[in-house]
Amino acid sequence: MIAGIAELPTRGFDKVIGFRYTEASTDGIKAEWTVTPELHQPFGIVHGGVYCAVIESVASISGAIWLGDKGHVVGVNNNTDFLRAVESGTLYAESTPIHRGRSQQLWLVVITDEQGRTVARGQVRLQNMTSPKS
């Protein structure tokens, strides 16, 4: 477990949605947030873009932790499936590595509700941006 993960500062969109990191290791992270009406689309359910952004954030932080001080990561593909409509409650995201290679990583992120039901899932491919060797 990475020390201080709960205090990891969130910025931008992650801060707006109230994202909280709860666990982290080089093999994945867990995070949670509470659904608010500001995250709804016009029909009163969580906007799909919220799931895409959460999946991107969780995968990117996971990849960055694994890569460590060798460089940083950037997302090159995000493929998200929406499986269950949610109006309210707390949602949980958990990442799992699928592939971690020299130049790219692939992470699976699953979002569940308070009953443990999968509401969305996605895969994010990350490019490892490392410094060239001298």
C-alpha positions in Angstrom: 0.0 0.0 0.0 1.2 3.5 -0.9 1.5 5.6 2.3 -0.6 8.8 2.2 -2.8 7.8 -0.7 -5.9 9.1 1.1 -4.3 12.5 1.2 -3.4 12.5 -2.5 -4.5 15.8 -3.7 -7.1 15.8 -6.4 -7.3 18.6 -9.0 -9.5 19.6 -11.8 -12.4 17.3 -12.6 -11.4 14.8 -9.9 -11.8 17.5 -7.3 -15.1 18.7 -8.8 -16.7 15.2 -8.4 -15.3 14.7 -4.9 -13.0 11.8 -5.8 -11.3 10.0 -2.9 -8.4 7.6 -3.3 -8.8 4.8 -0.6 -6.1 2.2 -1.4 -3.0 2.1 -3.7 -0.2 -0.2 -4.6 1.8 -0.9 -7.7 -0.9 -3.5 -8.6 -3.8 -1.1 -8.6 -5.8 1.4 -6.7 -9.3 1.9 -5.2 -11.3 5.1 -5.2 -14.8 6.3 -4.4 -17.1 9.3 -4.8 -20.6 10.3 -4.0 -23.1 10.9 -6.8 -24.5 14.4 -6.8 -27.1 16.0 -9.2 -24.3 18.0 -10.8 -23.0 14.7 -12.2 -26.3 13.8 -13.9 -27.2 14.0 -17.5 -30.6 15.6 -18.4 -32.6 12.4 -17.5 -31.4 12.2 -13.9 -28.7 9.5 -14.1 -24.9 9.7 -13.9 -23.5 11.1 -17.2 -21.4 8.6 -19.1 -18.6 11.1 -19.3 -18.2 10.9 -15.6 -17.5 7.2 -15.8 -15.0 7.8 -18.7 -13.2 10.4 -16.7 -13.1 8.3 -13.5 -11.8 5.3 -15.4 -9.1 7.5 -17.1 -8.1 9.0 -13.7 -7.9 5.6 -11.9 -6.0 4.0 -14.7 -3.6 6.9 -15.1 -2.8 7.1 -11.3 -2.3 3.3 -11.3 0.1 3.4 -14.2 2.0 6.3 -12.8 2.4 4.5 -9.5 3.7 1.4 -11.2 6.1 3.3 -13.5 7.4 5.3 -10.6 10.3 7.6 -11.1 11.1 6.2 -14.6 8.8 8.8 -16.2 5.1 9.6 -16.5 2.2 8.2 -18.4 -0.3 9.6 -20.8 -3.6 8.0 -21.9 -3.8 6.9 -25.6 -7.1 5.1 -25.5 -10.1 4.8 -23.2 -12.9 2.3 -24.0 -15.7 2.5 -21.5 -18.9 0.4 -21.2 -22.0 1.7 -19.3 -23.9 -1.2 -17.8 -26.3 0.1 -15.1 -28.0 3.5 -14.6 -27.3 5.2 -11.3 -29.1 8.2 -9.8 -27.5 8.5 -6.3 -25.3 6.8 -3.8 -21.6 6.1 -3.5 -19.7 4.5 -6.3 -16.4 2.6 -6.2 -13.6 2.2 -8.8 -10.9 -0.4 -8.7 -8.1 -0.9 -11.2 -6.4 -4.1 -12.3 -3.4 -4.4 -14.6 -3.9 -6.3 -17.8 -0.4 -5.5 -19.3 2.5 -3.5 -18.1 5.3 -3.3 -20.7 8.3 -1.3 -21.6 6.4 1.3 -23.7 2.7 0.8 -22.8 0.4 -0.3 -20.1 -3.3 -1.6 -20.3 -5.5 -1.2 -17.2 -9.0 -2.5 -16.5 -11.1 -0.3 -14.2 -14.5 -1.6 -12.8 -17.0 0.8 -11.2 -19.5 -0.7 -8.7 -22.4 0.6 -6.7 -23.1 0.2 -2.9 -24.6 -3.2 -3.6 -21.4 -4.4 -5.4 -23.1 -4.4 -8.8 -21.0 -3.4 -11.8 -22.3 -0.1 -13.3 -19.4 0.6 -15.7 -16.1 -0.9 -16.8 -13.4 0.3 -19.0 -9.9 -0.3 -20.3 -7.3 2.5 -20.7 -4.1 2.1 -22.7 -1.3 4.3 -21.4 2.0 5.3 -23.1 5.0 5.2 -20.8 6.9 8.5 -21.3 10.4 7.7 -20.2 13.6 9.7 -20.6 16.0 8.3 -23.2 19.1 6.7 -21.8 22.4 8.7 -22.2 
